[in-house]
Amino acid sequence: MRYRYVTADVFTHRAYGGNPLAVVLGAEGLAAAQMQRIAREFNYSETSFVLPARDAAHTAWVRIFTPDREVPFAGHPNVGTAVVLAREWQAAGRPVPDAFVFEEEAGLVRIALRAGAQGVEGAELLAPQPLSRGGVAPVAAVARALKLGVADIDTSEHPPQVVSVGLAFLVVQLASRDALRRAAPDSEGYAAMLPLDGAKSIYVYTTDTAGDPRTDVQARMFTGRMTEDPATGSATAAMTALRAALRGDGVLRLRVGQGVDMGRASLLSAHAEPRADGVWAGVAGQAVAVMEGTLPAPDLA
């Protein structure tokens, strides 16, 4: 049996920018091990698999895999999958609602669809969990893991800390745009510090945007595989939630640039709000379909 897929570039309005995603449609019948092999074959930061919702009130059950593991939630797969699915529904003559609800391991992900001249061109998600905070990492260890100096790590607002709104990251504020540009993952430094409270990747950011009026924050994200992610919605939402919690009141909105230093510029619009039941965050952006085709189910024998 063959399965249809569509790839999309997410957090961009142009093909071959942003963060690429593969969306495997009608994925029922695939085992988890087969999904993992398909994700490894695409070798994107994530591949999503769309299955029938377990609750008829929801849109779909979505499973998300990196090349080496399944994750309970991720940002760019939700934005990209929502745009691809809306595109599929539109092509089939099926009415497209204003919002989708995806079932994921971390909980329900509610996604508002954003229409443009060509139909649905973007989406805004609400993370499935409120902000949670884990362990704090030593500044010297963080600097080593990023091949930076201790002075490059900015602790004036918060220490390097594990935070999550559905997927954990070690979030680190840097002192300058130059430090962000120089950051690079060090395998021995990572191994000495991570994983930490579920975090296997480091999200680094700075409020020094080097005069770019389009953004409030510039960011990068390095994985435990020593790769860089062009746009990380779940980490961006977690960082925004952390900053909103530190600020204490009102809705915080941030325009975040990511992927610039690796040549795949992305733009993420994040928001977070402290409420009685925690700090809730979300992220929005555009996505564009790039390729489509079919693939065979991997043989696991």
C-alpha positions as CSV (number, residue, x, y, z in Angstrom):
1,M,0.0,0.0,0.0
2,R,1.2,3.5,-0.8
3,Y,0.5,6.6,1.3
4,R,0.1,10.1,0.0
5,Y,2.3,12.9,1.4
6,V,2.6,16.7,1.0
7,T,5.6,18.8,2.1
8,A,5.2,22.3,3.3
9,D,7.6,25.1,4.3
10,V,6.4,26.6,7.5
11,F,6.7,30.0,9.1
12,T,7.3,31.5,5.7
13,H,5.2,32.6,2.7
14,R,7.8,31.4,0.2
15,A,8.7,27.9,-1.0
16,Y,12.3,26.8,0.0
17,G,12.3,29.0,3.1
18,G,11.2,28.5,6.7
19,N,11.1,25.0,8.2
20,P,10.2,22.1,5.9
21,L,7.7,19.5,7.1
22,A,6.4,16.3,5.6
23,V,2.7,15.5,6.2
24,V,1.7,11.9,5.6
25,L,-2.1,11.8,4.9
26,G,-4.4,8.9,5.7
27,A,-1.8,7.3,7.8
28,E,-4.0,4.7,9.4
29,G,-2.4,1.2,9.1
30,L,1.1,2.5,9.7
31,A,2.8,1.2,12.9
32,A,4.8,3.5,15.0
33,A,8.0,1.9,13.9
34,Q,7.1,2.5,10.2
35,M,6.3,6.1,11.0
36,Q,9.7,6.4,12.5
37,R,11.4,5.0,9.5
38,I,9.5,7.4,7.2
39,A,10.5,10.3,9.3
40,R,14.1,9.2,9.2
41,E,13.8,8.9,5.4
42,F,12.5,12.5,5.0
43,N,15.1,13.6,7.6
44,Y,13.2,16.9,8.3
45,S,13.1,18.2,11.8
46,E,9.6,16.7,12.0
47,T,7.2,14.6,10.0
48,S,3.5,14.5,10.9
49,F,1.1,11.6,10.3
50,V,-2.6,12.4,10.0
51,L,-5.0,9.7,11.4
52,P,-8.8,9.7,12.1
53,A,-9.7,11.4,15.3
54,R,-10.5,9.2,18.2
55,D,-13.2,11.6,19.3
56,A,-15.6,12.6,16.5
57,A,-15.7,16.1,17.9
58,H,-12.1,16.6,16.9
59,T,-10.5,17.1,13.4
60,A,-7.7,14.5,13.4
61,W,-5.3,12.5,15.5
62,V,-1.8,13.8,14.6
63,R,1.4,12.0,15.5
64,I,4.7,13.8,15.2
65,F,8.2,12.2,14.7
66,T,11.7,13.7,14.5
67,P,14.3,11.5,12.7
68,D,15.0,9.7,16.0
69,R,11.9,9.8,18.2
70,E,8.2,10.6,18.5
71,V,7.4,13.9,20.3
72,P,4.2,14.8,22.2
73,F,3.8,18.2,20.5
74,A,5.6,20.5,18.2
75,G,4.8,23.9,16.7
76,H,5.7,23.9,13.0
77,P,4.1,20.5,12.4
78,N,0.8,21.8,13.7
79,V,0.8,25.0,11.6
80,G,2.0,23.1,8.5
81,T,-0.4,20.1,9.0
82,A,-3.4,22.5,9.4
83,V,-2.6,24.4,6.2
84,V,-2.0,21.2,4.3
85,L,-5.2,19.6,5.6
86,A,-7.3,22.7,4.8
87,R,-5.8,22.7,1.3
88,E,-6.8,19.1,0.9
89,W,-10.3,19.7,2.1
90,Q,-10.6,22.7,-0.2
91,A,-9.4,20.7,-3.2
92,A,-12.0,18.0,-2.5
93,G,-14.8,20.5,-2.3
94,R,-15.2,19.9,1.4
95,P,-16.2,22.9,3.6
96,V,-13.2,24.3,5.5
97,P,-14.0,25.4,9.1
98,D,-12.5,28.4,10.9
99,A,-10.6,26.1,13.2
100,F,-9.2,22.6,13.7
101,V,-8.7,20.6,16.8
102,F,-5.9,18.0,16.7
103,E,-5.5,15.2,19.2
104,E,-1.8,14.8,20.3
105,E,0.1,13.0,23.0
106,A,0.5,16.3,25.0
107,G,-3.2,17.1,24.7
108,L,-5.6,18.9,22.4
109,V,-4.1,21.5,20.1
110,R,-6.6,24.1,19.0
111,I,-5.7,25.8,15.7
112,A,-7.4,28.9,14.1
113,L,-7.0,28.9,10.3
114,R,-6.0,32.1,8.5
115,A,-7.3,32.6,5.0
116,G,-5.5,34.5,2.2
117,A,-5.9,35.1,-1.5
118,Q,-5.2,31.4,-2.2
119,G,-7.3,29.9,0.5
120,V,-5.9,29.0,3.9
121,E,-2.3,30.3,4.1
122,G,-1.6,30.2,7.8
123,A,-2.6,29.1,11.2
124,E,-2.4,30.1,14.9
125,L,-2.2,27.4,17.5
126,L,-2.8,27.3,21.2
127,A,-0.3,25.1,23.0
128,P,-1.9,22.1,24.7
129,Q,-0.4,22.8,28.2
130,P,0.3,25.9,30.3
131,L,3.9,26.9,31.1
132,S,5.9,24.5,33.3
133,R,9.4,25.1,34.5
134,G,12.1,22.6,35.2
135,G,15.7,22.6,36.2
136,V,18.2,25.4,35.9
137,A,21.5,24.7,34.0
138,P,24.9,26.2,35.1
139,V,26.0,29.1,33.0
140,A,29.5,27.6,32.4
141,A,28.0,24.3,31.2
142,V,25.6,26.2,28.9
143,A,28.4,28.3,27.5
144,R,30.5,25.2,26.8
145,A,27.5,23.4,25.1
146,L,27.1,26.4,22.8
147,K,30.8,27.1,22.2
148,L,30.4,30.6,23.7
149,G,31.9,32.5,26.6
150,V,30.2,32.9,30.0
151,A,29.8,36.6,29.3
152,D,27.6,35.7,26.2
153,I,25.0,34.2,28.5
154,D,22.5,36.8,29.7
155,T,21.0,36.0,33.2
156,S,19.6,39.4,34.0
157,E,16.1,38.3,33.3
158,H,16.2,34.6,33.9
159,P,18.8,31.8,34.2
160,P,19.1,29.1,31.5
161,Q,16.1,27.0,32.4
162,V,14.0,24.1,31.1
163,V,10.5,25.2,30.1
164,S,7.7,23.6,28.3
165,V,4.2,24.2,27.0
166,G,4.0,20.6,25.7
167,L,7.6,19.8,24.8
168,A,10.6,20.7,26.9
169,F,13.5,22.8,25.9
170,L,16.5,24.4,27.7
171,V,15.8,28.1,27.0
172,V,18.8,30.4,27.1
173,Q,18.9,34.2,26.7
174,L,22.1,35.6,25.0
175,A,23.6,39.0,25.5
176,S,23.8,40.0,21.9
177,R,22.9,39.3,18.3
178,D,26.6,38.6,17.7
179,A,26.6,35.9,20.4
180,L,23.6,34.3,18.7
181,R,25.4,34.3,15.4
182,R,28.5,32.7,16.9
183,A,26.6,30.0,18.8
184,A,27.1,26.4,17.7
185,P,26.4,23.1,19.4
186,D,29.2,21.2,21.1
187,S,28.6,17.4,21.3
188,E,30.7,16.9,24.5
189,G,29.1,19.9,26.1
190,Y,25.6,18.6,25.2
191,A,26.4,15.1,26.5
192,A,27.6,16.6,29.9
193,M,24.4,18.6,30.5
194,L,21.5,17.1,28.6
195,P,19.0,15.6,28.8
196,L,17.7,17.7,31.6
197,D,14.2,17.4,32.9
198,G,13.1,16.1,29.5
199,A,14.9,18.7,27.5
200,K,17.2,17.4,24.7
201,S,17.6,20.6,22.8
202,I,18.7,24.2,23.5
203,Y,16.7,27.2,22.3
204,V,18.8,30.4,22.4
205,Y,17.5,33.8,21.8
206,T,18.3,37.5,22.2
207,T,16.2,40.7,22.3
208,D,19.1,42.4,20.5
209,T,17.6,42.3,17.0
210,A,20.5,44.3,15.5
211,G,18.1,47.0,14.3
212,D,15.7,44.6,12.5
213,P,12.3,46.4,12.8
214,R,10.4,43.3,11.8
215,T,11.2,41.3,14.9
216,D,11.4,41.7,18.7
217,V,13.5,38.6,19.2
218,Q,16.0,36.6,17.2
219,A,16.4,32.9,18.0
220,R,18.1,29.7,17.1
221,M,17.5,26.1,18.2
222,F,20.1,23.3,18.3
223,T,19.1,19.7,18.7
224,G,20.8,16.8,20.4
225,R,21.6,15.4,17.0
226,M,23.9,18.5,16.5
227,T,21.5,19.9,13.9
228,E,19.8,23.3,13.7
229,D,16.1,23.8,13.4
230,P,15.0,26.7,11.1
231,A,11.8,27.5,13.1
232,T,10.6,26.0,16.4
233,G,7.1,26.9,17.3
234,S,6.9,24.9,20.6
235,A,10.1,26.4,21.9
236,T,9.1,29.9,20.8
237,A,5.8,29.5,22.6
238,A,7.6,28.3,25.7
239,M,10.1,31.2,25.7
240,T,7.2,33.7,25.3
241,A,5.3,32.1,28.1
242,L,8.4,32.3,30.4
243,R,8.8,36.0,29.5
244,A,5.1,36.6,30.1
245,A,5.3,34.9,33.5
246,L,8.3,37.1,34.5
247,R,6.4,40.2,33.3
248,G,3.4,39.2,35.3
249,D,0.3,40.7,33.6
250,G,-1.4,41.2,30.3
251,V,-0.8,39.5,26.9
252,L,2.8,39.5,25.6
253,R,3.2,39.4,21.9
254,L,6.5,38.8,20.2
255,R,7.7,38.7,16.6
256,V,10.4,36.1,16.4
257,G,12.9,35.7,13.7
258,Q,14.6,32.3,13.4
259,G,16.7,30.4,10.8
260,V,18.3,33.6,9.6
261,D,21.9,32.4,10.3
262,M,21.4,29.1,8.5
263,G,19.8,30.7,5.4
264,R,16.2,29.7,6.0
265,A,14.7,32.8,7.5
266,S,11.4,32.2,9.4
267,L,9.0,34.6,11.1
268,L,6.9,33.4,14.0
269,S,4.2,35.4,15.8
270,A,4.0,34.3,19.4
271,H,1.7,35.3,22.3
272,A,1.4,34.4,25.9
273,E,-1.0,35.4,28.7
274,P,-0.9,34.7,32.5
275,R,-4.3,33.3,33.6
276,A,-5.7,31.9,36.8
277,D,-4.8,28.4,35.7
278,G,-1.3,29.2,34.4
279,V,0.5,30.9,31.6
280,W,-0.9,29.9,28.2
281,A,0.9,30.5,24.9
282,G,0.5,30.1,21.2
283,V,2.3,30.7,18.0
284,A,1.2,31.7,14.5
285,G,2.6,31.8,11.0
286,Q,2.2,31.1,7.3
287,A,2.9,27.9,5.4
288,V,3.2,27.0,1.7
289,A,2.9,23.6,0.1
290,V,6.0,22.6,-1.9
291,M,6.0,18.9,-3.0
292,E,3.6,16.0,-3.0
293,G,3.7,12.3,-3.9
294,T,3.2,8.8,-2.5
295,L,5.5,6.5,-0.5
296,P,5.3,2.8,0.3
297,A,4.9,1.5,3.8
298,P,8.3,0.4,5.1
299,D,8.9,-3.3,5.4
300,L,9.8,-4.0,9.1
301,A,10.7,-7.7,8.5
